[in-house]
Amino acid sequence: MHKIKTYLTEELNFSKQTIKKMKFNSNKFYNFIKKRRSVRDFDKKNFDIKIIKNAILAAGTAPSGANLQPWHFVVIKDSKIKRKIKLAAEKEEYNFYNYKAPKEWLDALKPLGTDSKKDFLEKAPYLIAIFEKKYSLSGKNKVKNYYVRESVGIATGILISCLHFSGLAMLTHTPSPMTFLNKILKRPINEKPFLLLVVGYPNKKAKIPIFARQKKILEEISTII
Ligand SMILES: Cc1cc2nc3c(=O)[nH]c(=O)nc-3n(C[C@H](O)[C@H](O)[C@H](O)COP(=O)(O)O)c2cc1C
């Protein structure tokens, strides 16, 4: 016999806005979010970790497959651990840039001017290693998660938006492969590194590639039918 699932509901607390306010707010958000830029040159200046904690709480509100919340965020402030990560990432990136990356990929990266040196991994006050959990562990039992990548991607988007809203700069960094993060950060085998977010104030002399500021226009990225 099938078990009948019972579920409880509650009133939705939804605050309705006028169309005028909605247009104003959506435009305001667009004008705010378009100022986010990937930064690769950070200041050493520290800030209250509470800002990072709030951003993780915001990320944790993301929708997720069956509400299973298949993510874990490791905040790294310890300089010795940051150094370990920098050395491991640079090793992988050296192999990537010199041996592994296909020419096509290297050509696509050229306008960004990136290379295997990753000084920002030591200089920025915080790194956030984001892990995706293909399954969760309940004691020795594996509990399968659903739509893991989609869910973690949405949570990461909220994390980035909150940090930008808080006045911080970031880099979404993906040294390839990132498995060294499990070892250095002592994370279990059900967690797979998703992204390494570098967070801090930009160095006063930080430069950004003009190429990266060029975004596709509405007609290129959307269809309205
Ligand atoms: C999933 C993902 C991985 C990325 N990995 C790297 C990386 O390893 N190194 C890097 O310098 N930038 C990385 N970037 C940043 C992109 O180069 C950057 O987002 C793009 O050039 C657009 O620039 P913008 O972020 O300033 O809009 C990554 C971005 C994403 C979304």
The ligand as an SDF file (V2000), in Angstrom:
LIG
                    3D

 31 33  0  0  0  0  0  0  0  0999 V2000
   31.6340   29.1570  -13.4460 C   0  0  0  0  0  0  0  0  0  0  0  0
   32.6360   30.2440  -13.6520 C   0  0  0  0  0  0  0  0  0  0  0  0
   33.9780   29.9520  -13.5740 C   0  0  0  0  0  0  0  0  0  0  0  0
   34.9320   30.9620  -13.6860 C   0  0  0  0  0  0  0  0  0  0  0  0
   36.2510   30.6630  -13.5180 N   0  0  0  0  0  0  0  0  0  0  0  0
   37.1680   31.6440  -13.5430 C   0  0  0  0  0  0  0  0  0  0  0  0
   38.5190   31.3570  -13.2360 C   0  0  0  0  0  0  0  0  0  0  0  0
   38.8800   30.2260  -12.9150 O   0  0  0  0  0  0  0  0  0  0  0  0
   39.4140   32.3630  -13.2950 N   0  0  0  0  0  0  0  0  0  0  0  0
   39.0410   33.6530  -13.6020 C   0  0  0  0  0  0  0  0  0  0  0  0
   39.9050   34.5340  -13.6350 O   0  0  0  0  0  0  0  0  0  0  0  0
   37.7490   33.9560  -13.8970 N   0  0  0  0  0  0  0  0  0  0  0  0
   36.8120   32.9920  -13.8470 C   0  0  0  0  0  0  0  0  0  0  0  0
   35.4790   33.2850  -14.0820 N   0  0  0  0  0  0  0  0  0  0  0  0
   35.0840   34.6900  -14.2810 C   0  0  0  0  0  0  0  0  0  0  0  0
   34.7460   34.9840  -15.7390 C   0  0  0  0  0  0  0  0  0  0  0  0
   35.9180   35.0940  -16.4960 O   0  0  0  0  0  0  0  0  0  0  0  0
   33.9590   36.3080  -15.7550 C   0  0  0  0  0  0  0  0  0  0  0  0
   32.7420   36.1230  -15.0640 O   0  0  0  0  0  0  0  0  0  0  0  0
   33.6580   36.7700  -17.1730 C   0  0  0  0  0  0  0  0  0  0  0  0
   34.8350   37.1070  -17.8380 O   0  0  0  0  0  0  0  0  0  0  0  0
   32.7170   37.9890  -17.1890 C   0  0  0  0  0  0  0  0  0  0  0  0
   33.2730   39.0320  -16.4240 O   0  0  0  0  0  0  0  0  0  0  0  0
   32.4550   39.6850  -15.2260 P   0  0  0  0  0  0  0  0  0  0  0  0
   32.3140   38.6410  -14.1450 O   0  0  0  0  0  0  0  0  0  0  0  0
   33.2900   40.8530  -14.7740 O   0  0  0  0  0  0  0  0  0  0  0  0
   31.1220   40.0870  -15.7500 O   0  0  0  0  0  0  0  0  0  0  0  0
   34.5220   32.2990  -13.9680 C   0  0  0  0  0  0  0  0  0  0  0  0
   33.1560   32.5690  -14.0760 C   0  0  0  0  0  0  0  0  0  0  0  0
   32.2250   31.5730  -13.8930 C   0  0  0  0  0  0  0  0  0  0  0  0
   30.7650   31.9000  -13.9560 C   0  0  0  0  0  0  0  0  0  0  0  0
  1  2  1  0
  2  3  1  0
  2 30  2  0
  3  4  2  0
  4  5  1  0
  4 28  1  0
  5  6  2  0
  6  7  1  0
  6 13  1  0
  7  8  2  0
  7  9  1  0
  9 10  1  0
 10 11  2  0
 10 12  1  0
 12 13  2  0
 13 14  1  0
 14 15  1  0
 14 28  1  0
 15 16  1  0
 16 17  1  0
 16 18  1  0
 18 19  1  0
 18 20  1  0
 20 21  1  0
 20 22  1  0
 22 23  1  0
 23 24  1  0
 24 25  2  0
 24 26  1  0
 24 27  1  0
 28 29  2  0
 29 30  1  0
 30 31  1  0
M  END
$$$$
